[in-house]
Amino acid sequence: MQAASNASKMIYLLRLGDSALVLSQRISELCGKGPALEEDLALANTALDLLGQARLWLSYAGEIEGDGRDEDALAFLRSDREFHNLLIVEQLNGNYAGTIMRQFLFDAWHTLALAQLTQSSDPRICEIAQKSQKEVTYHLRRSSDLIVRMGDGTEVSHALTQAALDQLWPFTGEMFTGDAIDEEMTAAGVGFDPAQLKQTWQTYIDQVFTVATLQLPRQDAWMQKGGKQGVHSEHLSYLLAEMQVLHRAHPGAKW
Amino acid sequence: MYAQLVETGAKKVPTLAEMTPEEQAFQAKIDAGIKIEAKDWMPEGYRKTLVRQISQHAHSEIVGQLPEGNWITRAPSLKRKSILLAKVQDEGGHGLYLYSAAETLGVSREQMVDDLHAGKARYSSIFNYPTLTWADMGAIGWLVDGAAIINQIPLCRCSFGPYARAMVRICKEESFHQRQGYDIMISLMRGTAAQQAMAQDALNRWWWPSLMMFGPSDAESINSAQSAQWGIKLFSNDELRQKMVDQTVPQAEHLGLRIPDPDLKWNEERGHYDFGAIERDEFYSVLKGNGPCNKERLATRVKAHEDGAWFRDALMAHAEKRAARAGKAA
C-alpha cells in the first residue's frame, strides 16, 4: 500500500469539510423561516451537526497541511476556487421541496461515504466518520421520510418535489466520479473509490422514490462536475461573501 | 420580559367577599401555593390572561429567532456560528413548549399563530430593533436574555402548573444564553479598538430597549394587581427593572463599558442604582408597530407561513392517505 501525500490528503479532507460547511451555511439561511416550527428546529439541528463535522474535517486538514491554518483560516480566508465541496450543496435553497431534495440526495451519498471512511487506515478519519455517521443516519431518515410525504402528498407537493428532483439530478453524478486524488486515497487505504457507492445509492433512492410516487430522471442525463476540483457554480462566491465578510473585515481579530 | 402589558380584563381587583364560592376556592388554592392544572376549574379571566401571556411569550421566542438568525450566516468564527445556531434552535424549542403550555388552556397553535400574523397578538417590543453588528449578538444575550431571566425566574413559581414547569426548563437554557452573550462582549473588549467600539455601540443601542422590556411603571395598573392576585405576576415592572439595572451596572464596569445614562448613580441610602426614566413615547410607539423592524419581522413570519402552506397540506394529505390505506388493509 502506497502512503498518501499530505497535499492530496489535505484536499481530500477539504472536500469532506467543505461539503459539510457549505450545506450547513445554506440551511442556516433558512433560520426562523421554515414552513413549520418543527422544521425550523430540524433545520437548525441539521445545520449544527454539519457545522460540527466541518470543523473536525477542516481542523484536521489544517494539521495535515502543517502551515498553521486552523478551521477559521480555512473557512474564512479561502476563495471559491479553493473550495472543494460538491456542487449539489451550494445550490440555492429554492422552495422547501428543493431544500429537502438537495438534503436527501446528499444524505443518501453522505451515509455511504462515511460508512466507507469508518474503515480508513487513518485513525483520525475513522473517528470523525464514526461520530458523523450517527448524525447523518438521522438526517437521511428524516429527509427520506419527508420526500415520501411530499411526493405522495397533494398534487402541488408532488409537482414541486418532482421538479426539485429534475433540477438537482445533474448535480448527483459528481458524487460518484473519482479523480487522481480519489485514486491515491483509495490506494493508500485512506479513502474509497466513489464509483463503488453508485449502485447502493441508486437502489436506496429508487426505493424511496417509488414509495414517494416520483419519477427518476433519465440515467443517461448529462452530469455537471468540477466542485471537487474547485470549479463551482456562480452561487458559491455569493455564499462565501456573506459567510466571510465579517471575519475578513477584521484581519487577525479574535472573536 | 417577553410578555408586556398583558390585559386581564379586570376593571377592579375583587375582594374575597365579592367572589363566588368557586372563585374563593380557586383563590384559596393560589394563596396556599397549590398549582392550578389545566383541567382544574379557573375563572375565565385567568384563563384568557394566561393564554395572552403565554402566547405572547411563545411568539416572542419565534420572532426572536429572526434578529439573531440575521447573524448566523455571518458569524466571525465557526465556533461562534455553532453556539449561535444552537442558541437560536433553543429559542425555537422554547416556542414549542410554550405553545404546548398554552394549548392546555384550550386554544390551538394555529389560532395563536393566526392571531400573531393578523396583528392581534403581541410579541416583545425588543425584537423590533435591528441587529446591526456582531456585537449585537453579545448585547442581546447579555441584556435581552438577562432581562428575560429576571422576569422568568419568578414565573417558575407562578400559579399555573404547565407554564411554571415550562419556565423551569427554559430558564436553565436562558442562563446559558446570557453567559454566551456576556462571553461575546468579553472577547470584543479584549480585542481591537474596532471591536471595543462595536461593543460600546451595541450597549448604547440596546440598553434602553432592554429596560423597556419590563414595560412602563405599573404601580397603579389594575391589570398588574389582578395578575398579582392570580399568582402570575410576582413582582412589579419597576422592581424587576431595578433588579436588571443593579445586576447589569457592575457587569458593564467589569467589561469596561459605559452605560448610556447620565442619571445613573449609586444611591447609598436605597442600596440601589438610581437611573433615568425610559422613554414612554418610544415604548408605546414600538408596541403600536412603529419600531424600526415591526413590519419586516411580521412580514418575514407571514411569508414563511404562507410559503409553507403547501408543505403542511402535503403532510396532512399524506397522513390521511396512510390512514385510509391502513383502514383498507385492516
Contacts between the chains, C-beta under 8 A, distances in Angstrom:
chain1	res1	chain2	res2	distance
A	21	B	78	7.9
A	25	B	73	6.3
A	28	B	69	7.9
A	28	B	72	4.7
A	28	B	73	5.4
A	28	B	81	7.7
A	28	B	85	6.4
A	29	B	73	5.8
A	31	B	65	6.2
A	31	B	66	8.0
A	31	B	69	3.4
A	31	B	72	5.4
A	31	B	85	7.7
A	31	B	88	5.8
A	32	B	62	7.3
A	32	B	65	3.4
A	32	B	66	4.9
A	32	B	69	4.6
A	32	B	88	7.1
A	32	B	92	7.5
A	32	B	300	7.4
A	32	B	301	7.9
A	32	B	304	7.4
A	33	B	69	7.8
A	33	B	300	6.6
A	33	B	303	7.7
A	33	B	304	4.3
A	34	B	304	6.6
A	34	B	308	6.9
A	35	B	304	6.9
A	35	B	305	7.7
A	35	B	307	6.7
A	35	B	308	2.3
A	35	B	309	7.8
A	35	B	311	4.1
A	35	B	312	6.2
A	36	B	308	6.1
A	36	B	311	7.2
A	36	B	312	6.0
A	37	B	62	6.9
A	37	B	92	6.2
A	37	B	95	6.1
A	37	B	96	5.8
A	37	B	99	7.5
A	38	B	96	7.5
A	39	B	308	7.6
A	39	B	311	7.7
A	40	B	65	7.1
A	40	B	92	4.8
A	41	B	89	6.1
A	41	B	92	4.8
A	41	B	93	6.2
A	41	B	96	7.1
A	44	B	85	5.8
A	44	B	86	7.8
A	44	B	88	6.2
A	44	B	89	3.7
A	44	B	92	6.6
A	45	B	89	6.3
A	47	B	85	5.8
A	48	B	82	6.5
A	48	B	85	4.9
A	48	B	86	5.9
A	48	B	89	6.7
A	51	B	78	6.6
A	51	B	81	6.4
A	51	B	82	5.2
A	51	B	85	6.7
A	52	B	82	6.6
A	54	B	78	7.2
A	55	B	78	5.2
A	55	B	79	7.7
A	55	B	82	7.3
A	58	B	78	7.7
A	71	B	78	5.3
A	72	B	77	5.1
A	72	B	78	6.0
A	75	B	78	5.6
A	76	B	76	7.8
A	76	B	77	7.9
A	95	B	307	7.2
A	96	B	307	7.5
A	96	B	308	6.5
A	96	B	311	5.1
A	97	B	311	7.8
A	148	B	318	7.3
A	149	B	314	6.1
A	149	B	315	5.4
A	149	B	318	4.3
A	150	B	311	7.0
A	150	B	314	5.1
A	150	B	318	7.9
A	152	B	318	5.6
A	152	B	321	6.6
A	153	B	313	7.2
A	153	B	314	2.8
A	153	B	315	6.7
A	153	B	317	4.7
A	153	B	318	4.6
A	154	B	310	7.0
A	154	B	313	5.4
A	154	B	314	5.2
A	154	B	317	4.7
A	156	B	310	4.9
A	156	B	313	7.4
A	156	B	314	7.4
A	157	B	310	5.7
A	157	B	311	6.9
A	157	B	313	7.1
A	157	B	314	3.3
A	157	B	317	7.5
A	160	B	310	6.9
A	242	B	73	5.3
A	242	B	74	6.1
A	243	B	73	6.2
A	243	B	74	6.8
A	245	B	74	5.9
A	246	B	74	5.0
A	246	B	75	7.4
A	246	B	76	4.6
A	246	B	134	5.8
A	247	B	76	4.7
A	247	B	77	7.0
A	250	B	76	7.3
A	250	B	192	6.6
A	250	B	194	6.3
A	250	B	195	6.9
A	253	B	76	7.5
A	253	B	191	5.5
A	253	B	192	5.4
A	253	B	194	7.7
A	253	B	195	6.0
A	254	B	187	6.4
A	254	B	190	7.4
A	254	B	191	6.0
A	255	B	76	4.4
A	255	B	77	4.6
A	255	B	79	8.0
A	255	B	80	5.5
A	255	B	134	7.6
A	255	B	184	7.8
A	255	B	187	5.7
A	255	B	188	7.9
A	255	B	191	7.7
